[in-house]
């Protein structure tokens, strides 16, 4: 439509455009995966902090031995 020797720019992107698209997608994927991994580690740290609190509640008589075991199993999953 533009005549000979003119283009709308799509042809010029070719390999470079494809490469940049894949690169941007890869960077976004990496950042999302890293964020999810960091969140998983935070949860595991919270689980290890919960066990001493759970033992304290058991010692005070606030929970029964059965409740202690059930909560402990849930934490360790």
N, C-alpha and C positions, 0 to 999 in steps of 0.2 A: 504494500500500500504506500510505502514511503518512496519507492522508486529504487533504481539500481544504485548500489553502493551505500545504501542507508539500511539501518536495522533498528529494531526496538531495544537492543541491548541484551536480549536473552541469549543470543548466539555467542556473545562475548563472555558470558559467565562460564559456560561449559564445565571443564574439568576443575577449574579454580573454585567455582561456585559450589560444585558438588563436594570438593574437598573441605571448604570452609563450613558447609552445612554439617558434614559428618563430624568435623572437629568441634563445632559448637555443641552439637548433640552429645558427644562424648564427654566434654567438660561438664555439662549440666548433669549427665548421668553420674559422673564421678562425684560431684558435689552432693547430690542427693543421697548417694550411697554412703558417703562419709558422714553426713549428718545423721542418717539412720543408725549407723554403727556407733556413733558417739552417744546417741540416746540410749541404745542398748546397754552400753557400759554404765551409764548413770543408774539405770534400773538395777543392775547387778550390785552396785555399791550400796544402794538403798536397802537391798535385801540383806546384806551383811550387817547393816546397822540395826535392822529390825529384830534380829535374833536376840541380842542382849536385852532389848526392851521386852520381848516376849518372855524371856526367862525371868525377868524382874516381876512381870505381872503374875507369872506362875508362883513365884516365891511369896508374893503378897496375898495370894489366894484370890486374885481377881478373875482368874480363869482356871478351869479344871485341866487335869493331865490330858484328857481326851481332846479338849479344845486346843491345848498347846500343840499336840501332835498333828491335828488337822491343819492348823495355821502354819506350822513348820513345813508340812508337806506342800502346801500351797506356795510358800515362799521359795522353796527349793526347785519348783518347776520352771 
